[in-house]
Amino acid sequence: MTEFTEAINRLAQNVDADKALEDEHARWRLYEAAARSAQKMPIIYQALRFEGNELLLSATVIHILPLVVDDERADWVDLLPQGRSRDYAARRATELHILEARTAVDSPVASREEINNWSQWLQLRIAERSENTDLLSELSEVGTTKRIRHEARQRVRSLTKGR
């Protein structure tokens, strides 16, 4: 039994492991369901080390990045071969780090230049989650889309309501 087969069998408690070995759609469902349990992350990691489908590998790593702590993200990104998928995953890991650092009430306010360098994905997540009204006010002025600016304004209103 290969290490990949063994890892898939350990993940596949309630599904057909043979089907998961043969079918990438079944493996995606298996990885996605297993990712709901922090205890299964090491087993998923082991399986992904031998995952032969690069698109499935990339999608699974991207799915898992927000579920693991910042210090572990580089290890997950390193599972991907050099190229666009790995670059994208590395960028997302960096964005998640920024998101986590910028959502607290006492997080520093970003400069307009810094905000302009953030992706739309990151700007929108910060607009939706930040507790820092100064940062949100800045984002409401310089966010790259109408939706981001609107979301930031709405978030400021909801945080300052009743003060």
N, C-alpha and C positions, 0 to 999 in steps of 0.2 A: 504494500500500500504506500503510495507516494505521500509526501507531506501535505500536498494540496488536497488529495482525497481524504486524508485524515482530518484536516481542518474543516473541510466541507461537511464531513460526517458529524463532527462535533457541533457544528452550527445547525445542522439539519435535524433537530430533535423531532419536530412535528411535520416535516415535509419529506418528500421522496428525495433522498440524497443522490440516487442515481440520476434522476431527472435534472437536479441542480448541477451535477457534473457535466451533463450533456448539453444543457440549454442555458444560454446566458440570461434569458428573461427570468428563468427560475432562480438563477444565482443572484440576480439583482434583487428579487423579492426576498431571498434569503438574507443577503447582506443588509438590506434596508430594515428588515424585521429584527435582525440580530443587533443592529446599531442602537436599538432602543434600550439595550442593556449595557451599562458600562463594563460589567464583568466579561462580556463577550468581545470587547474591543481587541484584546490580545489575540483571540482566535481569528477574528476578521483580519487583523494585520498579518497573521501567519498565512492565511489563505490568499490574501492579496499579493504576497511576495511571489506567488506562483501563478497568479491569474494570467491567463494567456490572451484574454480579450482586452486590448488596450483601451477601447472606449468604455467598457464596463469598469475597468480599473480606475480610469479617470473620473467617471461619474460617481463611483463609490467613494473615492478619496474626497472629492468636492463635497459630497453629502456628509461625510464624517468630520470634516474640519471644524465646523461650528460646535460639534459635540464633544471635542476633546480640549484639554487645557492648552494654553498657548505654548508651553514648553514642549509639548508633544507634536505639534503641527509639522515641524520640519521633518520629523521621521516619516510621517504619512506622505508628505510631498515627495520625499526621496524614494518612495516606492515607484514613482512614475519615471519613465525613460526621459532623457533629455529631449526637449522640444516644446512645442506649443502647449500641450496639456500640462506639462510640469511648470512651465512659466505661468500659465493661468492659475494653477493651484497655489504656486508661491505667492502670486499677487493677492489671491483671495485670503491666504493665511496672514499676510501683512495687513490687509484691510480689516480682518477680524480683530487683529491686535489693536489697530487704531480705534475701531468701533468700541471695543471693551474699555479702552483708555479714555475715550471721549464721552461716554454716556453718564458718568458720575456728575453730581451737582458741582463739585469742586474741580472738575477737569479744566484744563487751560483752554482759552478761546483760541481758535485757529485763525491765522491770518487769511486774508482773501486769497493770496497766492497758494497757500496750503490747501484751502478748500477747492480752489480751481484744479488742483492736482488730484483730488479725490475722484474716484469713479462715481457715476450716477448711482450705482448700487450702494456704495458706501454713504454718499450724501443722503440718500433716502432713508437708509437704516438709522443714521444719526438723527435725522429729522424726526423719525418715529419714536426713538428710544432715549434721546438725551434728556437729562435732567437740568442741564446748564442753560439757563435762559439767555445768557449773553452769547453763547455759541449758537443757539437756535436763532437769535435775532440776526446775527451775522449771516447765517445760512439762509435766512428768509430773504436777504437782500442779494446774495451772490450765488445761490444755488443754481445749478446749470439748467434746470427745467422748471416750468411753472408748477408742476406737481410737487417738486422738492421744496420750492419756496412757500407754496401754500401749506404743505404739511408742517414745515418749520413754524410758520405763523400760528397755525392751529395748535401746535404743541405748546408754544409760548402762552397762548391764551388759556389752555387747559391747566398749565402749571401755575399761572398767576391768578387764576380765578379764585376769589375768596380770600385773597391776601389783604 
